[in-house]
Amino acid sequence: MRHDLLDEIERLVFAIRDFHARHGRSIARRIKRSSKARPRLDELRAFFDPIPEDYAALYTVFDGVRQPDTMSQWQSAVFLGHHWDPIDWVIRGMRIMRIEQQRHGFERLPAFRGSATRGSVDFDVFPTWVENGQAPVVANLGSLSPRLFIAFDSVLAMLRSIVAAQEAGVIRFRAQDDEDGHEGETLFDPGALWDVIAPLNPRADYWRTLRAGPIDWQLDPIKDKPAGGVVPLDPEVRRLIWGDPEASWTKADEEMRGSGMTEEPDRPDREPPPDGLA
């Protein structure tokens, strides 16, 4: 791995972290150097080999940011309202796509998950679209839509673009709840963003398209949709998402018993506490 690339990745991510910190966003404290992802890159190479160098460099220096239970999805977003998943989540996503054989599933590496801020549009890396050694970061709705748009020329171009937009004053954050949004939401105008980052992304077409108006993603209807609208998950996919079903049910049962929410016969009320402790 080139040291100059690793150094630039680190510098750009820390510049993004510092921008969050200056705006009082607690997610900044969770953006840290970590070598935990490095040994697991070989697991990703089972899906794509070679992995784009800048994507691998990002996970060589960092291991993403876990979404804390104590934060809303908006507060825990890192890159333009998107979540940056740890590598174990990325590998799990690849395994799920392989099982379900989703459209585009074998073309993309999961990269940055969209929150409700941006209509759940994901930014994924498409190694099969590599050009001049750079794999684009593609805006997509996964298997729900056949439409794809290049958002950034590469992971490195994306990080450079975000820092450039920060310096240009294009990005801000919603400070408090109100009727129009949620605390911590990332706010920016796509047109103003594109004006800043266009020179860094000559192949990109997503922001130009978004600038012209809402995108028609041409959603594919779910075929053979069952009664009630619930699509059953493959058992292996269910296990990857929620773990062992028996363990999940056991944990849930323990929580119900602990709160008294069981189907057991009613128990007599506990004895009142001693005087002075009520």
C-alpha positions as CSV (number, residue, x, y, z in Angstrom):
1,M,0.0,0.0,0.0
2,R,1.4,3.4,-1.0
3,H,2.4,5.5,2.0
4,D,1.4,8.7,0.3
5,L,-2.1,7.4,-0.4
6,L,-2.5,6.2,3.3
7,D,-1.3,9.6,4.5
8,E,-3.7,11.5,2.3
9,I,-6.7,9.3,3.3
10,E,-5.9,9.9,6.9
11,R,-5.5,13.6,6.5
12,L,-8.8,13.9,4.6
13,V,-10.8,11.8,7.0
14,F,-9.5,13.7,10.0
15,A,-10.4,17.0,8.2
16,I,-13.9,15.7,7.9
17,R,-13.8,14.6,11.5
18,D,-12.6,18.0,12.6
19,F,-15.4,19.7,10.6
20,H,-18.0,17.6,12.5
21,A,-16.3,18.5,15.8
22,R,-16.4,22.2,15.1
23,H,-20.2,21.9,14.7
24,G,-20.6,20.1,18.0
25,R,-21.4,16.7,16.5
26,S,-20.5,13.9,18.9
27,I,-20.0,11.4,16.0
28,A,-16.6,13.1,15.6
29,R,-15.3,11.3,18.7
30,R,-15.9,8.0,17.0
31,I,-13.8,8.7,13.9
32,K,-10.5,7.2,15.0
33,R,-7.5,5.4,13.5
34,S,-7.9,1.6,13.7
35,S,-6.1,-1.4,12.3
36,K,-8.9,-3.8,13.0
37,A,-10.2,-3.9,9.4
38,R,-6.8,-4.5,7.9
39,P,-6.6,-8.3,8.4
40,R,-10.1,-8.7,7.1
41,L,-9.5,-7.2,3.7
42,D,-8.6,-10.7,2.4
43,E,-12.2,-11.7,3.1
44,L,-13.4,-8.9,0.7
45,R,-10.9,-10.2,-1.9
46,A,-13.0,-13.3,-2.1
47,F,-15.6,-11.1,-3.8
48,F,-13.4,-8.7,-5.7
49,D,-9.7,-9.1,-6.5
50,P,-8.1,-6.6,-6.7
51,I,-10.0,-4.3,-4.4
52,P,-9.7,-0.7,-5.5
53,E,-6.6,0.7,-3.9
54,D,-8.2,3.8,-2.3
55,Y,-11.1,1.7,-0.8
56,A,-8.5,-0.7,0.7
57,A,-6.5,2.2,2.0
58,L,-9.5,3.6,3.7
59,Y,-10.0,0.4,5.6
60,T,-6.3,0.0,6.2
61,V,-6.2,3.2,8.3
62,F,-9.8,3.1,9.7
63,D,-12.6,0.6,10.4
64,G,-15.6,2.8,9.7
65,V,-17.9,4.1,12.4
66,R,-20.5,2.0,14.1
67,Q,-23.9,3.6,14.4
68,P,-24.4,4.1,18.2
69,D,-27.7,3.2,19.7
70,T,-27.7,6.5,21.5
71,M,-27.7,8.5,18.3
72,S,-30.3,9.0,15.6
73,Q,-29.5,7.9,12.1
74,W,-28.9,11.6,11.2
75,Q,-26.5,12.3,14.0
76,S,-24.4,9.3,13.3
77,A,-24.0,9.9,9.5
78,V,-20.4,10.8,8.5
79,F,-20.1,11.5,4.8
80,L,-22.8,13.8,3.3
81,G,-25.5,12.2,5.4
82,H,-24.2,8.6,4.8
83,H,-23.1,6.0,7.3
84,W,-19.6,4.6,7.1
85,D,-19.9,0.9,8.1
86,P,-17.2,-1.1,9.8
87,I,-15.7,-3.8,7.7
88,D,-17.6,-6.7,9.4
89,W,-20.9,-5.0,8.2
90,V,-19.5,-4.7,4.7
91,I,-18.6,-8.4,4.6
92,R,-22.0,-9.3,5.9
93,G,-23.6,-7.2,3.2
94,M,-21.6,-8.9,0.5
95,R,-22.6,-12.3,1.8
96,I,-26.3,-11.3,1.8
97,M,-26.0,-10.1,-1.8
98,R,-24.4,-13.3,-2.8
99,I,-27.2,-15.4,-1.2
100,E,-30.0,-13.3,-2.7
101,Q,-28.2,-12.8,-6.1
102,Q,-29.4,-9.2,-6.2
103,R,-29.2,-7.1,-9.3
104,H,-25.8,-5.4,-9.4
105,G,-24.9,-7.4,-6.3
106,F,-21.8,-8.9,-7.9
107,E,-20.6,-5.5,-9.3
108,R,-20.5,-3.5,-6.1
109,L,-18.7,-3.2,-2.8
110,P,-21.0,-1.7,-0.1
111,A,-19.5,1.5,0.9
112,F,-21.6,4.3,2.4
113,R,-25.2,3.7,3.4
114,G,-27.7,6.4,2.9
115,S,-29.9,7.5,5.8
116,A,-33.4,8.9,5.4
117,T,-31.6,12.3,4.9
118,R,-31.0,11.5,1.3
119,G,-33.9,9.1,0.6
120,S,-31.8,6.0,1.4
121,V,-29.6,6.3,-1.7
122,D,-26.4,4.4,-1.2
123,F,-22.9,5.2,-2.4
124,D,-21.3,1.9,-3.4
125,V,-17.9,1.2,-5.1
126,F,-18.1,-0.5,-8.5
127,P,-14.8,-2.3,-9.1
128,T,-16.0,-3.6,-12.5
129,W,-16.3,0.0,-13.8
130,V,-12.6,0.8,-13.1
131,E,-11.0,3.4,-15.5
132,N,-7.5,4.6,-15.3
133,G,-7.1,2.6,-12.1
134,Q,-10.0,4.3,-10.4
135,A,-13.3,2.6,-9.5
136,P,-16.3,5.0,-9.2
137,V,-18.5,5.5,-6.2
138,V,-22.0,4.9,-7.6
139,A,-25.4,6.3,-6.3
140,N,-28.0,3.5,-6.4
141,L,-31.0,1.9,-4.7
142,G,-29.5,-1.5,-4.9
143,S,-31.8,-4.2,-6.3
144,L,-34.8,-1.9,-6.1
145,S,-33.9,0.1,-9.2
146,P,-32.0,-0.5,-12.5
147,R,-30.8,3.1,-12.5
148,L,-27.2,3.9,-11.5
149,F,-25.3,7.2,-11.4
150,I,-21.6,7.9,-10.8
151,A,-21.5,10.2,-7.7
152,F,-17.7,10.4,-7.4
153,D,-14.8,9.2,-9.6
154,S,-13.4,7.3,-6.7
155,V,-13.3,7.0,-2.9
156,L,-10.3,9.3,-2.9
157,A,-12.2,11.8,-5.1
158,M,-15.2,11.6,-2.7
159,L,-13.1,12.4,0.3
160,R,-11.4,15.3,-1.5
161,S,-14.8,16.5,-2.7
162,I,-16.2,16.6,0.8
163,V,-13.3,18.5,2.2
164,A,-13.4,21.0,-0.7
165,A,-17.2,21.4,0.0
166,Q,-16.5,22.0,3.7
167,E,-13.9,24.6,2.9
168,A,-16.3,26.3,0.5
169,G,-19.0,26.5,3.2
170,V,-21.4,24.3,1.2
171,I,-22.1,21.8,4.0
172,R,-23.9,22.5,7.2
173,F,-25.9,20.6,9.9
174,R,-29.3,21.0,11.3
175,A,-28.9,22.1,14.9
176,Q,-32.2,21.2,16.4
177,D,-35.5,19.4,15.8
178,D,-38.1,21.4,13.9
179,E,-41.1,20.6,11.7
180,D,-38.9,20.3,8.6
181,G,-36.3,17.8,9.7
182,H,-34.3,16.2,12.4
183,E,-31.4,17.2,14.7
184,G,-28.0,16.4,13.1
185,E,-29.3,16.2,9.6
186,T,-26.6,17.0,6.9
187,L,-27.8,19.9,4.7
188,F,-26.4,21.0,1.4
189,D,-27.7,22.1,-2.0
190,P,-26.7,19.6,-4.7
191,G,-26.2,22.3,-7.3
192,A,-23.9,24.3,-5.0
193,L,-22.1,21.1,-4.1
194,W,-21.6,20.2,-7.8
195,D,-20.2,23.7,-8.6
196,V,-17.4,23.0,-6.1
197,I,-16.6,19.3,-6.8
198,A,-17.2,19.1,-10.6
199,P,-13.4,19.5,-11.4
200,L,-12.6,16.6,-9.1
201,N,-15.2,14.2,-10.7
202,P,-15.1,14.4,-14.5
203,R,-17.1,11.1,-14.9
204,A,-19.8,12.0,-12.3
205,D,-23.4,12.5,-13.5
206,Y,-25.4,12.0,-10.3
207,W,-25.2,15.6,-9.0
208,R,-26.0,17.1,-12.4
209,T,-29.0,14.8,-12.7
210,L,-30.2,15.6,-9.1
211,R,-29.6,19.3,-9.8
212,A,-32.2,19.2,-12.6
213,G,-34.9,17.8,-10.3
214,P,-35.9,14.7,-8.4
215,I,-34.6,11.5,-9.9
216,D,-37.1,8.9,-11.2
217,W,-35.3,5.7,-10.1
218,Q,-37.8,3.5,-12.1
219,L,-38.4,1.2,-9.2
220,D,-39.0,-2.4,-10.0
221,P,-42.2,-3.9,-8.6
222,I,-41.7,-6.8,-6.3
223,K,-42.7,-9.9,-8.2
224,D,-44.9,-12.5,-6.5
225,K,-45.5,-10.2,-3.5
226,P,-47.1,-12.3,-0.8
227,A,-50.4,-11.5,1.0
228,G,-49.8,-8.8,3.6
229,G,-46.8,-7.4,1.7
230,V,-44.2,-9.2,3.8
231,V,-41.4,-10.7,1.7
232,P,-39.9,-13.7,3.5
233,L,-36.2,-13.6,4.1
234,D,-33.9,-16.5,3.1
235,P,-33.0,-18.3,6.4
236,E,-29.3,-17.7,5.9
237,V,-29.9,-14.0,5.3
238,R,-32.0,-13.9,8.5
239,R,-29.2,-15.5,10.4
240,L,-26.6,-13.0,9.0
241,I,-28.8,-10.1,10.0
242,W,-30.1,-11.2,13.4
243,G,-27.7,-14.0,14.3
244,D,-28.8,-17.4,15.6
245,P,-32.7,-17.5,15.8
246,E,-32.7,-19.6,18.9
247,A,-30.3,-17.2,20.7
248,S,-32.5,-14.3,19.6
249,W,-35.6,-15.9,20.9
250,T,-33.9,-16.9,24.2
251,K,-32.7,-13.3,24.7
252,A,-36.2,-11.9,23.9
253,D,-37.8,-14.4,26.3
254,E,-35.4,-13.5,29.1
255,E,-36.2,-9.8,28.6
256,M,-39.9,-10.5,28.7
257,R,-39.5,-12.5,31.9
258,G,-37.4,-9.7,33.4
259,S,-40.2,-7.2,32.7
260,G,-43.0,-9.5,33.8
261,M,-44.3,-9.8,30.3
262,T,-44.7,-13.6,30.1
263,E,-47.5,-16.0,29.5
264,E,-47.0,-17.7,32.8
265,P,-49.9,-17.6,35.4
266,D,-50.1,-14.4,37.3
267,R,-47.9,-14.3,40.3
268,P,-48.9,-12.8,43.7
269,D,-47.8,-9.2,44.2
270,R,-44.5,-8.8,46.0
271,E,-44.5,-8.0,49.6
272,P,-44.4,-4.3,50.4
273,P,-41.0,-2.9,51.3
274,P,-40.1,-2.3,54.9
275,D,-41.2,1.0,56.5
276,G,-39.0,3.9,55.4
277,L,-38.0,2.2,52.1
278,A,-41.2,2.7,50.2
